[in-house]
């Protein structure tokens, strides 16, 4: 089939579709022409099939041209005026004329249309760092950290707007990152990191970030965020007050909008701030009074949740408020206007009250970070209309005294973290004298030499121990402790024994073992090899004199050394001093070894502990006194001891050795072993009682 025939068939199909759908859109001339063409087709039958086929093809093209009449008025004019009997007509002439008209119209449109010029754009290298940062933010494009670092390096003038904008963006990201990673386990380590940021400048960012994070998980981390605000509030009360004001404003707004989720999250946050004594108990009473003034299912449910959160604190500090609230709940329960589920919640709350909220403590031990006398309470009321949330603090503002404010905060931060004024002055002098490196180095050496503590006499030794004790107790993390010890010149050759003994003594006097001391000891061992040998000597000394310590002190010391063995801070060869037999052990030493290996088993796992003790051929000679195989009596004693402390897998080799001993010897030793069993059982019972 030729292209012309194919085009004819397509055109016919288009004509049929147009007749069905677009019959009304045809012009009157097209309808008249179609009528006359049909008459001529039947009246001129003498012209033959050739004429009819040619006319049908022409008619199809005609219809195709009239479909586009709305756009071009004169298209197909020649076709309509052309005589029907023009056999010299050529299709190509018609198309050439159409193309010429199209080109002419296109040229005229371009001449009459106004010239459109492209908007001038600025090359990326011509933008300022602040403009580049704003471009990334507005377009939603992620800026990699190395790109941001490069932008910071290009701006060094602290008085410029670009520098302060970059500083503000960095401060915002840093505060958000710190708030998002804080939890109950690492809050003590996070607090110094948080104070390293300028919280005075970014107090609005900090409060907004912590409220947003708390709203995302009100059940899990509200206690942690409340404890964090309590610590910051004890040093910077304006931040705690700002957080409390924003919570009150947010609660009032959510209460007016009937936003239950927002009301619950803000109520829980304020309840835990009441527990941390950042907010007064009066605020909790006002919230409960508002919720119970017109009791509904949702308001009573929120009241029950609020009482569970801060009921223990109200019971101790404001029992009258708690009594009035429970009387109101009792009347609501008797009225019976609320749902059955809420009634059951009220009844369960009365049962909790009878137990004095034992299952709902106000503050957990790990989050009790501030002493009672250091807490600052803000007396704010719920219906105070003068509260200002200070939303402007959430946005960047140019600071004309940027450098001075940064220095001021640096001084405040050092006071909070416990750094001395002399150290701050020394750091400022070093910053001012950076150009003169030789003089700075000499002055630093002189200051360090003058601050060294000489322990040659008894008075100097006591002063040194006092300094170590105060440094350990005033630090927030183990890394800060080691840094201060190095800075004070206490980590030096010849002073290792005093420092290690003081760390062990501080750990022993605690009520329970604190992992902080193990981390400090391990950090010192990693810092210098001499501390590994010193702690090994301390282990031998403590084991030989363990009978002088009380059970609780012995437990803390054992867990401290257990941590050092687990992290390989000291060598395991010191176990050669441990003898497990009936003649060289006492009840105190057995309790010490029991707690030591149970701590190691808990941290390492029993499989790994057995692997290190039983399958290390190089270290086995150092363990032979703990697992004796030379005497049936000692072997049986050791088997009974390790089995009694639930480490029977360590006795497999000794049991095989014991089976190979002749029966006569084993029988004679078994009687002795029974005596040792009885003594060991009595010792174990003593240890269990002491535990």
SULNORBEL-V941241 format. One record per residue. N is the residue number from 1. NEAR is the number of other C-alpha atoms within 10 Angstrom. Layout:
BEGIN
n: <N/N>
near: <NEAR/NEAR>
END
This chain:
BEGIN
n: <1/2/3/4/5/6/7/8/9/10/11/12/13/14/15/16/17/18/19/20/21/22/23/24/25/26/27/28/29/30/31/32/33/34/35/36/37/38/39/40/41/42/43/44/45/46/47/48/49/50/51/52/53/54/55/56/57/58/59/60/61/62/63/64/65/66/67/68/69/70/71/72/73/74/75/76/77/78/79/80/81/82/83/84/85/86/87/88/89/90/91/92/93/94/95/96/97/98/99/100/101/102/103/104/105/106/107/108/109/110/111/112/113/114/115/116/117/118/119/120/121/122/123/124/125/126/127/128/129/130/131/132/133/134/135/136/137/138/139/140/141/142/143/144/145/146/147/148/149/150/151/152/153/154/155/156/157/158/159/160/161/162/163/164/165/166/167/168/169/170/171/172/173/174/175/176/177/178/179/180/181/182/183/184/185/186/187/188/189/190/191/192/193/194/195/196/197/198/199/200/201/202/203/204/205/206/207/208/209/210/211/212/213/214/215/216/217/218/219/220/221/222/223/224/225/226/227/228/229/230/231/232/233/234/235/236/237/238/239/240/241/242/243/244/245/246/247/248/249/250/251/252/253/254/255/256/257/258/259/260/261/262/263/264/265/266/267/268/269/270/271/272/273/274/275/276/277/278/279/280/281/282/283/284/285/286/287/288/289/290/291/292/293/294/295/296/297/298/299/300/301/302/303/304/305/306/307/308/309/310/311/312/313/314/315/316/317/318/319/320/321/322/323/324/325/326/327/328/329/330/331/332/333/334/335/336/337/338/339/340/341/342/343/344/345/346/347/348/349/350/351/352/353/354/355/356/357/358/359/360/361/362/363/364/365/366/367/368/369/370/371/372/373/374/375/376/377/378/379/380/381/382/383/384/385/386/387/388/389/390/391/392/393/394/395/396/397/398/399/400/401/402/403/404/405/406/407/408/409/410/411/412/413/414/415/416/417/418/419/420/421/422/423/424/425/426/427/428/429/430/431/432/433/434/435/436/437/438/439/440/441/442/443/444/445/446/447/448/449/450/451/452/453/454/455/456/457/458/459/460/461/462/463/464/465/466/467/468/469/470/471/472/473/474/475/476/477/478/479/480/481/482/483/484/485/486/487/488/489/490/491/492/493/494/495/496/497/498/499/500/501/502/503/504/505/506/507/508/509/510/511/512/513/514/515/516/517/518/519/520/521/522/523/524/525/526/527/528/529/530/531/532/533/534/535/536/537/538/539/540/541/542/543/544/545/546/547/548/549/550/551/552/553/554/555/556/557/558/559/560/561/562/563/564/565/566/567/568/569/570/571/572/573/574/575/576/577/578/579/580/581/582/583/584/585/586/587/588/589/590/591/592/593/594/595/596/597/598/599/600/601/602/603/604/605/606/607/608/609/610/611/612/613/614/615/616/617/618/619/620/621/622/623/624/625/626/627/628/629/630/631/632/633/634/635/636/637/638/639/640/641/642/643/644/645/646/647/648/649/650/651/652/653/654/655/656/657/658/659/660/661/662/663/664/665/666/667/668/669/670/671/672/673/674/675/676/677/678/679/680/681/682/683/684/685/686/687/688/689/690/691>
near: <5/7/8/10/11/10/14/17/14/12/19/18/12/15/19/11/12/17/13/9/9/12/11/10/13/16/13/10/11/13/12/11/14/15/11/10/16/14/11/14/16/10/10/11/11/9/11/9/10/8/17/16/12/13/18/16/18/16/20/20/19/21/20/17/16/20/17/12/15/10/9/13/10/12/18/21/12/11/16/13/8/11/10/15/10/8/9/6/13/9/10/9/9/15/12/11/12/14/11/11/15/13/10/10/12/11/11/11/10/10/10/8/8/8/8/6/6/6/6/6/6/8/7/11/8/9/12/14/23/19/14/17/20/13/14/13/12/9/8/9/10/8/12/8/9/9/11/16/12/11/18/17/11/12/17/10/10/15/14/14/17/22/19/20/19/19/14/19/14/15/19/19/11/16/23/17/13/18/22/14/10/18/18/15/11/11/23/19/15/18/18/17/13/18/19/13/19/17/20/17/19/20/20/21/22/25/24/18/20/22/21/15/17/24/20/13/11/21/12/11/18/26/26/20/25/27/27/25/24/30/23/19/22/20/17/18/19/15/22/26/21/19/24/23/21/20/21/24/19/16/23/17/14/17/17/9/11/12/12/14/13/17/23/22/22/24/25/25/26/27/32/25/28/25/25/29/19/28/24/23/23/17/20/26/20/15/23/23/17/15/18/18/12/10/18/16/14/16/20/23/18/23/24/19/18/21/24/20/25/26/28/23/23/24/16/10/13/16/15/12/18/24/13/13/17/17/11/17/22/15/10/19/18/11/9/10/12/16/12/12/10/17/21/12/15/21/14/12/19/15/12/16/18/9/10/15/20/11/10/16/16/23/19/13/8/12/20/14/16/13/9/10/7/12/16/21/20/18/12/16/17/18/13/11/8/6/15/11/18/11/11/9/15/17/11/14/12/13/15/12/10/15/11/11/14/14/12/11/18/17/15/17/19/16/14/15/16/13/14/12/12/10/13/15/12/16/13/12/13/18/11/11/13/12/10/10/11/11/13/18/13/11/15/15/12/11/14/13/11/10/12/14/16/14/16/8/9/9/10/13/16/12/15/21/18/13/15/21/16/11/18/23/11/12/18/18/22/22/16/18/21/22/14/19/19/13/14/17/16/22/19/14/10/11/18/20/17/16/23/20/16/18/20/22/15/18/22/24/14/12/10/12/19/14/14/17/23/24/19/19/26/24/18/25/20/14/13/14/12/17/25/23/18/19/25/21/15/17/21/16/12/20/19/13/12/23/15/11/14/12/17/17/21/25/21/27/28/28/24/26/24/23/23/24/19/17/14/14/23/24/13/17/13/15/18/16/16/21/20/24/23/18/9/9/12/16/18/21/21/21/23/23/21/21/22/22/21/19/20/22/18/12/15/16/12/17/10/13/20/17/11/14/16/18/11/11/9/7/16/16/12/17/19/16/19/18/26/21/19/13/16/24/25/24/24/26/27/28/26/19/24/20/14/15/16/11/18/13/15/20/21/12/13/18/14/11/16/20/11/9/13/10/12/9/12/19/14/12/19/18/12/18/24/15/15/22/21/12/15/23/15/13/18/19/13/14/18/10/8/11/11>
END
